[in-house]
């Protein structure tokens, strides 16, 4: 399963196990030496064309999925796309 689509399992109060599928649509990366300094940039998945983009201040560029895999992520942003009961 792609890093951009994950299946997470949870227990419901009725003790039935359900599964929810989430789509990872953004990864924020922080670079810096300490808490007082640093720079952030974000990789995001375009919903319609499924291309990945890097947003770094005023620069926006298309990137490969493999480039995102090599980053030390600071924040992962998911969207719930399916829930089964």
C-alpha positions as CSV (number, residue, x, y, z in Angstrom):
1,X,0.0,0.0,0.0
2,X,1.4,3.4,-0.9
3,X,2.6,5.8,1.8
4,X,-0.1,8.1,0.5
5,X,-2.9,5.7,1.4
6,X,-3.0,4.0,4.8
7,X,-5.5,1.7,6.5
8,X,-5.8,2.3,10.2
9,X,-7.7,0.0,12.5
10,X,-9.6,1.0,15.6
11,X,-11.9,-0.7,18.2
12,X,-15.4,0.5,18.5
13,X,-17.3,0.6,21.7
14,X,-19.4,-2.4,20.6
15,X,-16.2,-4.4,20.4
16,X,-16.6,-4.7,16.6
17,X,-13.4,-4.0,14.8
18,X,-13.7,-1.5,11.9
19,X,-11.2,0.0,9.6
20,X,-10.8,3.5,8.2
21,X,-8.7,4.4,5.2
22,X,-6.8,7.7,5.3
23,X,-5.0,9.5,2.5
24,X,-1.8,11.3,3.4
25,X,-2.0,14.5,1.4
26,X,0.7,16.7,3.0
27,X,4.0,16.3,4.7
28,X,5.6,19.3,6.4
29,X,9.4,19.2,6.9
30,X,11.4,21.4,9.4
31,X,15.1,22.0,9.0
32,X,17.1,23.9,11.6
33,X,19.5,23.5,14.4
34,X,17.4,24.4,17.4
35,X,14.0,25.6,18.5
36,X,14.8,29.3,17.8
37,X,15.8,28.8,14.2
38,X,14.4,26.8,11.4
39,X,12.7,26.7,8.1
40,X,9.5,24.8,7.0
41,X,8.4,23.5,3.7
42,X,5.6,21.2,2.6
43,X,5.0,18.4,0.2
44,X,1.4,18.0,-0.9
45,X,-0.6,15.7,-3.1
46,X,-2.9,17.4,-5.7
47,X,-6.3,15.8,-5.4
48,X,-7.3,15.9,-9.1
49,X,-4.1,15.0,-10.9
50,X,-2.4,13.0,-8.0
51,X,0.9,14.8,-8.5
52,X,3.1,15.8,-5.6
53,X,4.2,19.3,-5.1
54,X,6.8,21.0,-2.9
55,X,5.9,24.4,-1.4
56,X,8.9,26.3,-0.2
57,X,8.2,30.0,0.4
58,X,7.6,31.5,-3.0
59,X,8.9,28.4,-4.9
60,X,6.5,25.6,-6.0
61,X,7.9,22.6,-7.8
62,X,6.7,19.1,-8.9
63,X,8.4,16.2,-7.1
64,X,8.5,12.4,-7.3
65,X,7.0,10.3,-4.5
66,X,10.4,8.9,-3.8
67,X,11.7,12.4,-2.9
68,X,9.1,12.7,-0.2
69,X,10.1,9.3,1.3
70,X,13.6,10.6,2.0
71,X,12.5,13.5,4.2
72,X,12.4,13.8,8.0
73,X,8.8,14.7,8.4
74,X,7.7,17.2,11.1
75,X,3.9,17.1,10.5
76,X,1.7,14.6,8.6
77,X,-1.7,15.7,7.4
78,X,-4.3,13.0,6.5
79,X,-7.8,13.0,5.0
80,X,-10.3,10.3,5.9
81,X,-11.5,8.9,2.7
82,X,-13.4,5.7,3.7
83,X,-14.8,4.2,6.9
84,X,-16.2,0.7,7.1
85,X,-18.2,-0.6,10.0
